[in-house]
Amino acid sequence: MQREHLINKLIKENTQLNEELNLLKLNLKDKKTKQTRSIPIRFYLNDKIIRLVKRCIEKLKEKDPISGWFVYLLSITGCRGVE
């Protein structure tokens, strides 16, 4: 009798935990879809801005060679934020 009662109790607890797990998974999926919507629009540089950035890098290399070369390396590797 006690075993049956214990087994029934464990089965009920298992089903409750499965339901909670399913709810948590659904909430997690909702959060993922909301995050993908908030991706910012890509910003592409035009030729005028590229020339301006290159000029600024050359001036920076003249004033502070170490920082200038560092920014130059970032720019040729395509690192965002150089501009």
N, C-alpha and C positions, 0 to 999 in steps of 0.2 A: 504494500500500500504506500509506504513512504517512498519507495523507488519510483513508482508511477507518478506520485505527486511531484517529486523532484524533477523527473523527466519532463512532465508537463510544464513545470515552472521554467525550466531551461529552454524549452521550445518557445514559450511565449516571450521570454527575454530575447531569444535569438531573433524572432520575427520583429520585435520592436527595434532592436539594434540595426537590423537590415533596413527597416523603413527610415530610420534616422540617417543611415549611411546614404541611402538613395536621395534623401532631401539635401544632404550636404553636397553630394555630387552635382545635383541640379543647380544649387547655389554657386558652386565653383564654376560650372559651365557658363552661367549668366555673367559672372565677373569677368571671365576670359573674353566673352563677346563684347562687353562694355569697354574693356581695355583696348581691343583692336580697333574700335571706332574712334578712340581718342588719339590715334597716331597723327602727328602733325603733317601738314602738307610739305612736300619736298621743296627746297629752295634751290633753284639753279642759277649759277652766276652767268651774267652775260659778258660779252667781250670787253665792254667799257670797265666794268668792275674788276675783271681779271687783270687788265692793264694797270688799273689804279692800285690793286693789291701788290702787283709785282714792283711797281715804283716805290711803294711804301716799304717793301721788304728790302729793296736796294738801299734806301735811305737809312733803314734800321741797321743794315750791315755796316754802313759807313760810321754811324754813331756808336753802335755797340756791337762789335763783330760776333761775340758769342751768342747773344740773343738773336741777332740777324740771321746767323747760320742755322740756329735752332728753328726759327720760324720758316726759313727757306726749306729746311728738310721736311717740316710738317706740311708745307704747301705742295711739295713735289710728291709726297706720299698720298695726298688727297685727303688729309685730315680736315674735318669740318671745324669751323671756328677760327681758322687762320685769318679770314677776312675781317 
